[in-house]
Amino acid sequence: MKVALVPSLLQQMQVIERRITVILRASIEKGDHTKSQQKHIATVRLACSELKLDIRDYEYAETMAEQQKWSKIAKHNILALHTSLMALDTIFSAVDIAELSAKIELLQSELQ
């Protein structure tokens, strides 16, 4: 009997980041972006990087207080990521946004 392995929070975040990177890379190859879009793209990239670090620190935390600290910081970066993704609706399709939003919400719900 095989046991299904549940991906760690960090693995879940890496899946989200890879999907975002693929979409952004294709978008950048297509053409110009407005200043506002460039700002949101930078925010998305920064939030993904920060989230990976926050989640890593959350998973390696030795105390509940440390986990709560990293959870709070991660949730702030999740909000920044989600807000910027929604603002990039000309780059991300409605299906992409729905898929990524669901994955982000799942990640957020698993942070204590």
N, C-alpha and C positions, 0 to 999 in steps of 0.2 A: 504494500500500500504506500503510495506516495503522499507526502505531506506538502501542501501548497505553502510556499514561503511568502509571507507578507513583506513587501518591500519596505525598507526603512524610510524614515522621513527624508533623509538625505537622498536616497535613490529616487523617491517620488519627485523631489525638487529638481534633480538632474534630468528627469524625463520632461518636466515642464520647461526647463531651460533649453534643452535640445530642440523642442518643438518651436519655442519662440525664436531661437537662433535661426532655424531653417526658414521660417516665414520672413524674418527681418532680412536675412541674406538675399532672398529672392526679391524682396521689395527694393532693397538698395541697388540691386543690379538693374532694376527696371527704370529708375529715374530719380528726378529731384523730389525733395521733400521740403515742405514749408519749415520755417523756423520753429513753429509750434510742434510739428511732427518730430523734428530733430531733437527737440527738448524732451519730448515724451519717449522717444527711442532711447535716448541716453538714460532717462530715469528707469526704463524697463531693464536695461542692461545692468545698471548699478543695483537696482533692487534684487535682481536675480543673483548677482554676486554676493551681495550682503546677506540674502536669505540663506544661501548655501552655508556661509560662515555661521550665521545665527543658529541654524538647525544643527550643524555639526557640534557647536558649543552646547546646545540644548541636549543633544544625545549623549555627550560626554560629561555632562554636569554630574557632580557627585552628591549634591544635596537638592532637596525640593526647592529651596530658596533660589539656588542657581538656575534651576529649570524654569522657575517662574520668571526670573529676570530675562532669560533668553527667549522665553515664550512671548513676553510682552514686546520685546524688541522685534522679534520675527513678525508678530502680528502687525506692527507698525509698517514694516517693509512689505508685507503682504498687501496692505491697504494701498501703499504707493504703487506697487506693481499692478494691482487690479484697476486702480484709477487710470493709470497711464495706458493700460491695454484698452480700456473702454474709449479713451480719447483717440486711439489709433484705429478707429473703425473703418478707415479707408485703406488700411494696410492689412488688418486682420478681418477675415470674413466673420459673419454672424456665427457660423458653425465653429470656427476657430475660437472665437471669444467664448462661446458656450462651453466648448470642450475644456479650454484652459481655466475658465471660471470654476467649473465643476471640480477639476483637479486641485485648484488652489483652495477652494472651500473645504475639500476633503483634508488637505494638508493642514489647514487652519484648525479644523475640528479635532485633529489628532494632537495638536499642541495643547498640553494641559494648562 
